[in-house]
Amino acid sequence: MSRLADMEVFVAVAEAGSFTAAADGLRITPSAVSKVIGRLEDRLGTRLLHRTTRRVSLTPEGRAYLDQVRQILADIDAVESSVGGAEAEPRGQLRINVAHGFGMTQIVPIIPRFMARYPKVDVRITFADHVVDLVAEGDDIAIRMGTPGDDSLIARKLGSHARLVCAAPSYLERHGVPQKPADLLHHNCLLFDSAESLNHWPFYRPDGSIERISVRGNFRANSGDALFRLLLDGVGLCYAADFGIAEALREGSLVTVLQDCSVPTTWPIYAVYPARKHLAAKVRVFVDFLVEHFSPTPPWAIGKA
């Protein structure tokens, strides 16, 4: 096998955590995989993997090697995809990283249409509510809320989202509708465990200045999906992302409150990907597909079908 093929086998083992699983994916025998890894370690003069009876794991040297090999393979894929220019057919595995709530409500539903348009692209989605190192994780693209802070990444804006104070009608029937921001101190509010700033809800005072109400409640979670479930069940009020509640607002299973004094704060949404000389066709067409889908009006905008 060539050095390139050895690298591909190593990445497969590192990602699968098993010689057998990697062999199944590569359609070769486990013994062949073991020989490749042994030969690779001999050539490099270092151990790349810890082996146990159940699985394998990376050594520190293996982790460093994996990061570099992923970059090399991605660059090769990008160069091959660029041959023939914009007409090159997108192909290969597209690795997408996205926050769970946005991914499940906005990205997963449109993936079948993307795959139908580009049948030679294999899609792999990883959900993470924290910022990951795209190169280290081997991801091609991430979709992130807020302005990217990494200058090594190319960012393309897809749109923006806002947060709205809302509740289920059943909750408001039992506890009443808050008439002013201070009334929230007497209501049960669903709290974010991973972003404390989202538990200080902004409102305009009569003089135009902004106050932030530090709300309280008996349920806290680091998952927007968990908060959404309790919100629908009438447990309390929530400062929820519009992309997650738009359908419920249309259906009437949720209603907004205090909208006349709520501060219309918005957060941008970006597609980000590593800066490379040659952008793989699979990445280019996916970014274009996202822009096409989210522009000019995002699907969570109230009133859009």
C-alpha positions in Angstrom: 0.0 0.0 0.0 1.1 3.6 -0.6 1.8 6.0 2.2 -1.5 7.8 1.4 -3.4 4.5 1.7 -1.6 3.9 5.1 -2.8 7.3 6.3 -6.4 6.5 5.3 -6.3 3.2 7.2 -4.9 5.0 10.3 -7.7 7.6 10.2 -10.3 4.9 9.8 -8.9 3.1 12.9 -8.7 6.3 14.9 -12.3 7.2 14.1 -13.7 3.7 14.6 -11.7 2.9 17.7 -11.3 -0.7 16.5 -9.3 -2.6 13.9 -12.4 -4.8 13.1 -14.7 -1.8 12.6 -12.2 0.0 10.5 -11.6 -3.2 8.4 -15.4 -3.5 7.8 -15.6 0.1 6.6 -12.5 -0.3 4.4 -13.6 -3.8 3.2 -10.3 -5.4 4.1 -9.4 -7.9 6.8 -8.5 -6.9 10.4 -5.2 -8.5 10.0 -4.4 -6.3 7.0 -5.4 -3.3 9.0 -3.1 -4.4 11.9 -0.2 -4.9 9.5 -0.7 -1.4 8.0 -0.6 0.2 11.5 2.4 -1.8 12.5 4.3 -0.8 9.4 3.3 2.8 9.9 4.5 2.8 13.5 7.8 1.2 12.5 8.3 3.8 9.7 7.6 6.7 12.1 9.5 5.2 15.0 6.7 5.8 17.5 3.6 4.2 18.9 0.4 5.8 17.5 -2.2 3.6 19.2 -2.8 2.0 22.6 -4.3 -1.5 22.0 -6.6 -3.4 24.4 -8.7 -6.5 23.9 -11.8 -4.3 23.3 -10.6 -1.2 21.5 -7.8 1.0 20.5 -7.1 4.6 21.5 -4.7 7.3 20.4 -1.4 8.0 22.1 -0.3 11.7 22.3 1.8 11.1 19.2 -1.1 9.5 17.5 -3.3 12.4 18.2 -0.8 14.9 16.7 -0.3 12.6 13.7 -4.0 12.3 13.2 -4.5 16.1 13.1 -1.8 16.5 10.4 -3.0 13.5 8.4 -6.6 14.7 8.3 -5.3 18.1 7.0 -3.2 16.3 4.3 -6.2 14.1 3.2 -8.5 17.1 3.1 -6.1 19.1 1.0 -5.7 16.2 -1.5 -9.5 15.9 -1.7 -9.9 19.6 -2.3 -7.2 19.6 -5.0 -8.8 16.7 -6.8 -12.3 18.3 -6.5 -10.9 21.5 -7.9 -9.7 19.8 -11.1 -12.1 20.9 -13.9 -13.0 24.1 -11.9 -16.6 24.8 -10.8 -17.9 21.9 -12.9 -16.1 19.2 -10.9 -18.7 16.9 -9.5 -19.0 17.1 -5.7 -18.2 13.8 -4.0 -16.8 12.2 -0.9 -17.8 12.5 2.8 -19.0 15.9 4.0 -18.5 16.3 7.7 -20.8 18.9 9.3 -20.7 20.2 12.9 -23.7 22.1 14.2 -25.4 22.8 17.5 -28.1 20.3 18.4 -31.1 22.5 18.5 -30.4 24.4 15.2 -29.2 21.2 13.6 -32.3 19.2 14.3 -34.8 21.9 13.4 -33.1 23.6 10.5 -30.3 21.4 9.0 -31.4 17.8 9.2 -34.8 18.5 7.5 -33.0 19.9 4.4 -30.3 17.3 4.1 -32.5 14.9 2.0 -32.9 17.6 -0.7 -29.1 18.3 -0.7 -28.3 14.6 -1.0 -30.8 14.2 -3.9 -29.1 17.1 -5.7 -25.6 15.7 -5.0 -25.9 11.9 -4.7 -22.1 11.3 -4.6 -21.7 13.3 -1.4 -22.0 11.2 1.8 -23.2 13.4 4.8 -22.0 13.0 8.3 -23.4 15.3 11.0 -21.9 15.8 14.5 -23.9 17.7 17.1 -22.0 19.9 19.5 -23.3 22.8 21.5 -19.7 24.0 22.1 -17.2 25.4 19.6 -14.9 22.7 18.3 -11.6 22.8 16.4 -12.7 21.9 12.9 -9.2 20.8 11.7 -8.5 18.7 14.8 -11.9 17.0 14.6 -11.7 16.5 10.9 -14.9 18.4 10.1 -15.3 20.2 6.8 -17.8 22.8 7.9 -19.6 24.1 11.0 -22.7 26.2 11.5 -22.3 28.6 14.4 -24.4 31.1 16.2 -22.6 34.4 16.8 -19.7 36.1 15.1 -16.8 33.7 14.6 -13.7 34.6 16.5 -11.2 32.4 14.7 -9.3 34.2 11.9 -8.1 31.0 10.4 -11.7 30.1 9.3 -13.6 31.4 6.3 -17.1 32.6 7.4 -20.2 33.1 5.3 -23.2 34.6 6.9 -26.4 32.7 6.5 -28.8 35.0 8.3 -29.6 35.8 11.9 -31.9 34.7 14.7 -33.6 36.3 17.7 -34.9 35.3 21.0 -38.5 35.8 22.2 -40.1 35.5 25.6 -42.9 33.0 25.2 -45.1 30.5 27.0 -47.8 27.9 26.4 -51.4 29.2 26.7 -52.0 26.6 29.4 -49.3 28.2 31.6 -50.7 31.7 31.1 -54.2 30.5 31.9 -53.0 29.1 35.2 -50.6 31.9 36.2 -51.7 35.0 34.3 -50.0 37.0 31.5 -47.1 39.2 32.7 -47.9 42.8 32.0 -44.5 44.4 32.7 -41.0 42.9 32.9 -40.9 43.1 36.7 -43.9 40.6 36.7 -41.5 37.9 35.6 -40.0 37.8 39.1 -43.3 36.2 40.2 -43.3 33.6 37.4 -41.6 30.3 36.8 -38.9 30.7 34.1 -37.0 28.0 32.4 -33.3 28.5 32.7 -30.2 27.8 30.6 -27.5 26.0 32.4 -24.8 26.5 29.8 -25.3 30.2 29.0 -26.0 32.3 32.1 -26.4 35.5 30.0 -29.6 34.0 28.6 -31.1 34.0 32.1 -31.0 37.9 32.1 -33.8 38.9 29.8 -33.5 42.4 28.2 -36.4 44.9 28.1 -36.8 48.6 27.4 -37.7 50.9 30.3 -40.2 53.7 29.7 -37.2 56.2 29.2 -35.7 54.0 26.5 -32.9 52.6 28.6 -32.4 48.8 28.9 -32.9 46.7 32.0 -32.1 43.0 32.3 -34.4 41.0 34.5 -32.6 38.1 36.3 -35.3 35.5 36.1 -35.8 32.5 38.4 -37.3 29.1 38.0 -37.3 25.5 39.1 -35.9 23.9 36.0 -32.5 24.4 34.4 -30.9 22.5 31.5 -28.0 22.8 29.1 -30.2 21.6 26.3 -32.5 23.9 24.4 -34.5 20.8 23.4 -35.2 20.0 27.0 -36.4 23.6 27.7 -38.6 23.5 24.6 -40.3 20.3 25.8 -41.1 21.8 29.2 -42.1 25.1 27.6 -44.7 23.2 25.4 -45.9 21.4 28.5 -46.8 24.6 30.2 -44.1 24.4 32.9 -42.9 28.0 32.6 -41.8 30.9 30.4 -38.7 30.8 28.3 -36.4 33.1 26.4 -36.3 30.9 23.3 -34.6 31.0 19.9 -37.1 31.9 17.2 -35.8 29.1 14.9 -36.9 26.5 17.5 -40.3 27.9 18.3 -41.5 29.3 15.0 -43.7 26.3 14.1 -45.2 26.3 17.6 -46.0 30.0 17.4 -47.7 29.5 14.0 -49.8 26.6 15.4 -50.7 28.5 18.6 -49.2 26.0 21.0 -46.9 28.9 22.1 -47.5 32.6 22.4 -45.1 35.5 22.9 -45.4 37.9 25.9 -44.0 41.4 26.6 -43.2 41.9 23.0 -44.0 45.7 23.2 -41.0 46.2 25.5 -38.7 43.4 24.6 -35.3 44.4 23.1 -35.1 43.1 19.5 -31.6 41.5 20.0 -30.4 39.3 17.1 -27.4 37.0 16.7 -25.8 36.2 13.3 -25.6 32.6 11.9 -22.5 31.7 10.0 -21.2 28.7 8.0 -17.5 28.5 8.7 -14.8 26.3 7.2 -11.0 26.1 7.2 -9.2 28.4 4.9 -7.5 26.4 2.1 -6.1 27.2 -1.3 -8.5 24.8 -2.9 -12.0 24.6 -1.6 -13.5 21.1 -2.0 -16.5 21.1 -4.3 -18.6 19.3 -1.7 -18.0 22.2 0.8 -18.6 24.8 -1.8 -22.0 23.4 -3.0 -23.2 22.8 0.6 -22.4 26.4 1.6 -24.2 27.7 -1.6 -27.1 25.3 -0.7 -27.4 26.8 2.8 -27.4 30.4 1.5 -30.0 29.5 -1.1 -32.2 28.0 1.6 -31.8 30.6 4.3 -31.9 33.8 2.1 -33.4 36.3 1.8 -35.8 35.3 4.5 -35.1 32.4 6.9 -37.7 29.7 7.2 -38.3 30.4 10.9 -39.5 33.9 10.1 -43.2 34.1 11.1 -45.4 34.1 8.1 -43.1 32.2 5.7 -44.5 28.9 4.6 
